[in-house]
Amino acid sequence: PIKSHYIIKNNMRTIYSLLDAGAPEIIGTQTRELTPPKRPGSPSADMDKEDIEWLGQAVDGDRWRFQQLQARYNGLLCSTVFKVLNDSDETEDVFQEVSARIWISAHQYQADKGRVITWLVAMARNCAIDRLRANQRRRRWVREYREDRSLMPEKVDQIHGYEVADRRERCR
């Protein structure tokens, strides 16, 4: 299985460890040791062609190629998500969501609109921003709920049915 460790430079502590490139139902039971190829200082055209090929094979259901693509860009995608969220626990959750979303929407990639790496990073960033917005919305709802509760009287006298009927009669 793949084990990827990412370390924050500031405090040099491991923030998380991810097993495989996605959920077990996406990856399947087949496991192979993956080691991402070393990347040159600048991206090469060969690597771009290989990425397009691997993504195309993933669209056709090739989980092994999907794992290879994930292994190549795990670090970049995780650091992209972490830069937006600045929370290691949230980053793990969002990274899993990104992996699933890439697997599901790989058929939407268009080579004439940009490179695979750009598409993957954009997807990771968008997922992280979606999570950030959802958290902000949740906090706003909680705050509004608490404000509404503070306007309500703490103790409400219960009125029984016969009292309601009696009051109605008196009002008439």
C-alpha positions in Angstrom: 0.0 0.0 0.0 1.0 3.6 -0.5 2.0 5.6 2.5 2.6 9.2 2.0 3.9 11.5 4.8 3.8 15.2 4.5 5.8 17.4 6.9 5.2 21.0 7.7 8.5 22.9 7.4 7.6 25.4 10.2 7.3 22.9 13.0 8.6 19.7 11.3 5.9 17.4 12.5 4.0 14.9 10.5 0.5 16.2 10.0 -1.1 13.1 8.5 -0.6 9.8 6.8 -2.8 8.6 3.9 -3.2 5.1 2.9 -3.9 4.4 -0.8 -5.0 7.0 -3.2 -8.7 6.9 -2.3 -11.5 4.9 -0.8 -11.1 1.1 -1.0 -14.1 0.9 -3.3 -12.2 3.1 -5.7 -8.9 1.4 -5.5 -10.0 -2.2 -5.3 -8.1 -5.0 -3.6 -5.1 -5.0 -5.9 -2.1 -3.4 -4.2 1.3 -2.7 -5.7 4.2 -0.7 -4.3 4.2 2.8 -6.0 7.1 5.1 -6.1 6.5 8.3 -7.9 9.0 9.1 -10.6 11.5 11.8 -10.0 10.4 15.0 -11.6 12.9 17.3 -13.4 13.2 20.9 -12.4 10.7 21.9 -15.1 7.8 19.8 -16.3 8.5 17.9 -19.5 6.3 17.3 -22.5 6.8 13.5 -22.0 5.4 13.7 -18.5 2.4 15.7 -19.7 1.7 13.1 -22.4 2.0 10.3 -19.8 -0.4 12.2 -17.5 -2.9 12.5 -20.3 -2.5 8.8 -21.1 -2.8 7.7 -17.5 -5.9 9.9 -17.0 -7.5 8.4 -20.1 -6.8 4.9 -18.9 -8.3 5.8 -15.5 -11.5 7.0 -17.4 -11.6 3.5 -18.9 -11.5 2.0 -15.4 -7.8 1.3 -15.0 -7.3 1.7 -11.2 -3.6 1.0 -11.4 -3.0 4.0 -13.7 -5.2 6.1 -11.4 -3.0 5.1 -8.5 0.1 6.0 -10.4 -1.3 9.5 -11.2 -2.3 10.0 -7.6 1.2 8.9 -6.4 2.8 11.3 -8.7 0.8 14.3 -7.4 -0.1 13.4 -3.8 2.2 15.9 -2.3 1.2 18.7 -4.5 -2.5 18.1 -4.1 -2.3 17.8 -0.3 -0.2 20.9 0.1 -2.7 22.8 -2.1 -5.6 21.7 0.1 -3.6 22.5 3.3 -2.7 26.0 2.1 -6.4 26.8 1.8 -7.6 25.1 4.9 -4.6 25.3 7.3 -6.0 22.4 9.2 -4.5 18.9 9.0 -7.7 17.0 9.9 -9.8 18.8 7.4 -7.0 18.4 4.8 -7.2 14.6 5.1 -10.9 14.6 4.7 -10.8 16.9 1.7 -8.0 15.0 0.1 -10.1 11.8 0.2 -12.9 13.8 -1.4 -10.5 15.1 -4.1 -9.4 11.6 -4.9 -12.9 10.4 -5.3 -13.9 13.5 -7.3 -10.9 13.0 -9.7 -11.9 9.3 -10.2 -15.5 10.2 -10.9 -14.9 13.2 -13.1 -11.8 12.2 -15.0 -13.8 12.0 -18.2 -14.4 15.8 -18.0 -10.7 16.6 -18.5 -10.0 18.4 -21.8 -6.4 18.3 -23.0 -6.9 21.4 -25.2 -7.8 23.5 -22.2 -4.8 22.9 -20.1 -2.4 20.4 -18.5 -3.5 17.5 -16.3 -1.6 18.9 -13.3 -3.3 22.2 -13.6 -6.7 20.5 -13.7 -5.9 18.3 -10.7 -4.6 21.3 -8.6 -7.7 23.4 -9.6 -9.9 20.5 -8.5 -8.1 20.2 -5.1 -8.2 23.9 -4.6 -12.0 24.1 -5.4 -12.8 21.2 -3.0 -10.8 23.0 -0.3 -12.6 26.3 -0.9 -16.0 24.4 -0.9 -15.1 22.9 2.5 -14.0 26.3 3.8 -17.3 27.9 2.7 -19.3 25.1 4.2 -17.5 25.5 7.5 -18.1 29.3 7.5 -21.8 28.7 6.6 -22.1 26.2 9.5 -20.6 28.6 12.0 -22.9 31.4 10.8 -26.0 29.1 11.3 -24.8 28.1 14.8 -24.3 31.8 15.7 -27.8 32.8 14.3 -29.4 29.9 16.1 -27.8 31.0 19.4 -28.9 34.6 18.9 -32.5 33.4 18.2 -32.4 31.2 21.3 -31.3 34.2 23.4 -34.4 36.2 22.3 -36.7 33.4 23.5 -37.8 33.5 27.1 -36.2 30.8 29.1 -39.3 29.6 30.9 -42.6 29.5 29.1 -45.6 28.7 31.2 -47.6 25.9 29.7 -51.2 26.6 29.0 -53.6 23.6 29.1 -56.4 23.1 26.7 -59.1 24.1 29.0 -57.3 27.4 29.8 -57.1 28.2 26.1 -60.8 27.5 25.7 -61.6 29.7 28.7 -59.5 32.6 27.4 -61.2 32.3 24.0 -64.6 32.5 25.7 -63.6 35.5 27.7 -62.3 37.3 24.6 -65.5 36.7 22.7 
